[in-house]
Amino acid sequence: QGEVVYPGNLRTLAVFLGTACQRAIGPTVHLEVAFLVDGEAFTLTAKSGHAEMIYQLANAADLQLETTYEALLSLAEGNMSFETFAAGHCKILVHTTGKEFEFMALMTAALAQMQG
């Protein structure tokens, strides 16, 4: 357990999440998610069996997720379930109905990869 540097090494969490999504993505997943983590923008694009996280805000995301680095870190380390995270530690705004279920399935699979 090293010292946490804000936002510095916490940004790597978003990249790690993108990598986990790449490993977990199925061939039918097609969505774009805008992440705002402590005000910093990331975009997860997932389609045709490929997932990529980039350090910019999506122009036309299917959904937007706002959270903190602390909550995302707790989720990634397995100290918080996705259900607890979604219910009380993030705000999800759905722009394309139904994509929230696709996102939840991808996140659950990605978290299993991260915690595996």
C-alpha positions in Angstrom: 0.0 0.0 0.0 1.8 3.1 -1.2 0.9 6.7 -0.6 -2.1 7.9 -2.7 -1.3 11.0 -4.8 -4.3 13.1 -5.9 -5.2 12.9 -8.7 -1.9 11.5 -10.1 -1.9 7.8 -9.5 -5.6 7.6 -9.1 -6.0 8.4 -12.8 -4.4 5.1 -13.6 -7.5 3.5 -12.1 -9.6 4.8 -15.1 -7.0 3.3 -17.5 -7.0 0.0 -15.6 -10.8 -0.1 -15.7 -10.7 0.4 -19.5 -8.2 -2.5 -19.8 -10.5 -4.7 -17.6 -13.4 -3.8 -19.9 -11.4 -4.8 -22.9 -10.8 -8.2 -21.4 -14.4 -8.6 -20.3 -16.3 -7.2 -23.3 -18.6 -9.5 -25.3 -19.1 -9.2 -29.1 -22.6 -7.6 -28.8 -21.7 -4.8 -26.4 -22.0 -1.4 -28.1 -22.0 1.7 -25.8 -20.2 4.9 -25.0 -19.9 6.0 -21.4 -18.8 9.4 -20.1 -17.1 9.2 -16.7 -16.7 12.3 -14.6 -14.4 11.3 -11.7 -13.8 14.2 -9.3 -14.5 16.5 -12.3 -12.1 14.8 -14.6 -13.5 13.5 -17.9 -12.9 10.0 -19.3 -14.8 8.2 -22.1 -15.2 4.4 -22.4 -16.1 3.3 -25.9 -17.1 -0.3 -26.1 -18.2 -1.9 -29.4 -17.6 -4.9 -31.6 -15.5 -6.8 -29.0 -13.2 -3.8 -28.3 -13.2 -1.4 -25.3 -11.0 1.7 -24.9 -10.8 4.4 -22.2 -9.6 7.8 -23.2 -8.9 11.0 -21.2 -11.6 13.2 -22.7 -15.4 13.7 -22.4 -17.7 11.9 -24.8 -19.6 14.0 -27.3 -22.7 11.8 -27.5 -22.5 9.2 -24.6 -25.2 6.6 -24.0 -24.8 7.4 -20.3 -22.8 9.5 -17.9 -21.4 8.4 -14.6 -20.2 10.8 -12.0 -18.3 9.7 -9.0 -15.2 10.2 -6.9 -11.8 8.6 -7.1 -12.2 7.3 -3.5 -15.5 5.5 -4.4 -14.1 4.1 -7.7 -11.0 2.9 -5.9 -13.1 1.2 -3.2 -15.1 -0.5 -6.0 -12.1 -1.6 -7.9 -10.4 -3.0 -4.8 -13.5 -5.0 -3.9 -14.3 -3.1 -0.8 -17.6 -2.0 -2.2 -20.1 -4.0 -4.3 -21.3 -2.6 -7.6 -24.8 -2.4 -6.2 -23.6 -0.3 -3.3 -21.6 1.9 -5.6 -24.5 2.5 -8.0 -27.0 3.1 -5.2 -25.0 5.6 -3.1 -21.6 6.6 -4.5 -22.3 7.7 -8.1 -24.8 9.5 -10.2 -25.8 7.8 -13.5 -27.6 9.8 -16.2 -29.0 7.6 -19.0 -29.2 9.2 -22.4 -30.0 5.9 -24.4 -32.6 3.8 -22.7 -31.5 0.2 -22.0 -27.7 1.0 -22.2 -27.6 1.1 -18.4 -28.1 -2.7 -18.3 -25.4 -3.3 -20.9 -23.1 -1.0 -18.9 -23.9 -2.8 -15.6 -23.1 -6.2 -17.2 -19.8 -4.9 -18.6 -18.8 -3.3 -15.3 -19.6 -6.5 -13.4 -17.5 -8.6 -15.8 -14.7 -6.0 -15.7 -14.7 -5.8 -11.9 -14.4 -9.6 -11.8 -11.3 -9.2 -14.1 -9.8 -6.5 -11.9 -10.4 -8.5 -8.6 -9.7 -11.9 -10.2 
